[in-house]
Amino acid sequence: MNSQEMNLAFVRTLDEWDPFQLGEGNYDTEIADCIQAVHDLEDNKELAVKIRAIYEFSFEQWIPMADCEKMAERLLEIKNSGACSI
């Protein structure tokens, strides 16, 4: 999977997540920040904390850490898979 395909998979995964039930397409800034974090971090827990902080900063709402950990795990699976189909 090339870098562009990977980023598109990240966008799709994060956009479908919709943690505040605002509908897809309402998290563009947060998605961009999360994608940068995925590229910068390798640890599931660190990434989960970063994801939570990104969304909490933007929406001033709390997301359960378990939800953030599941998303971090999914994103790192995409990052680490060389043969993920889109």
C-alpha positions as CSV (number, residue, x, y, z in Angstrom):
1,M,0.0,0.0,0.0
2,N,1.5,3.3,-1.0
3,S,1.3,6.4,1.2
4,Q,-1.7,7.9,-0.6
5,E,-3.7,4.7,-0.3
6,M,-2.8,4.5,3.4
7,N,-3.9,8.1,4.1
8,L,-7.2,7.5,2.3
9,A,-7.7,4.4,4.4
10,F,-7.0,6.5,7.5
11,V,-9.5,9.2,6.4
12,R,-12.2,6.6,5.7
13,T,-11.7,4.8,9.0
14,L,-11.7,8.0,11.0
15,D,-14.6,9.6,9.1
16,E,-16.7,6.5,9.7
17,W,-15.9,6.5,13.5
18,D,-18.1,9.6,14.2
19,P,-17.5,9.7,18.0
20,F,-20.0,12.5,18.6
21,Q,-22.7,11.5,16.1
22,L,-22.3,14.6,14.0
23,G,-22.3,12.7,10.7
24,E,-19.4,11.8,8.4
25,G,-17.6,14.8,7.0
26,N,-17.6,16.9,10.2
27,Y,-14.1,16.0,11.4
28,D,-11.8,17.2,8.7
29,T,-9.4,19.0,11.0
30,E,-9.3,16.2,13.6
31,I,-8.8,13.6,10.9
32,A,-5.8,15.5,9.5
33,D,-4.3,15.8,13.0
34,C,-4.9,12.1,13.7
35,I,-3.3,11.1,10.5
36,Q,-0.2,13.1,11.4
37,A,-0.2,11.4,14.8
38,V,-0.4,7.9,13.2
39,H,2.7,8.7,11.1
40,D,4.6,10.0,14.2
41,L,3.7,7.3,16.7
42,E,4.0,3.6,16.9
43,D,2.6,2.8,20.3
44,N,-1.1,2.1,20.6
45,K,-1.5,3.7,24.0
46,E,0.4,6.9,23.0
47,L,-1.7,7.2,19.8
48,A,-5.0,6.6,21.8
49,V,-4.0,9.5,24.2
50,K,-3.2,11.7,21.2
51,I,-6.5,10.9,19.4
52,R,-8.4,11.6,22.6
53,A,-6.6,15.0,23.1
54,I,-7.3,16.0,19.5
55,Y,-11.0,15.4,19.6
56,E,-11.3,16.8,23.2
57,F,-9.6,20.0,22.2
58,S,-11.9,20.6,19.2
59,F,-15.2,19.6,20.7
60,E,-14.6,20.0,24.5
61,Q,-16.2,16.6,25.0
62,W,-14.7,13.5,26.4
63,I,-14.3,10.2,24.5
64,P,-13.8,7.0,26.6
65,M,-10.2,5.8,26.4
66,A,-11.3,2.3,25.3
67,D,-12.9,3.8,22.2
68,C,-9.7,5.7,21.4
69,E,-7.6,2.6,22.0
70,K,-9.8,0.7,19.5
71,M,-9.4,3.4,16.9
72,A,-5.6,3.6,17.5
73,E,-5.3,-0.1,17.1
74,R,-7.3,0.0,13.8
75,L,-5.1,2.9,12.5
76,L,-1.9,1.1,13.4
77,E,-3.1,-2.0,11.7
78,I,-3.6,0.0,8.5
79,K,-0.2,1.6,8.9
80,N,1.6,-1.7,9.5
81,S,-0.2,-3.7,6.8
82,G,1.6,-3.7,3.5
83,A,-1.2,-5.5,1.6
84,C,-4.4,-3.9,2.8
85,S,-6.9,-3.5,0.0
86,I,-9.1,-0.4,-0.4
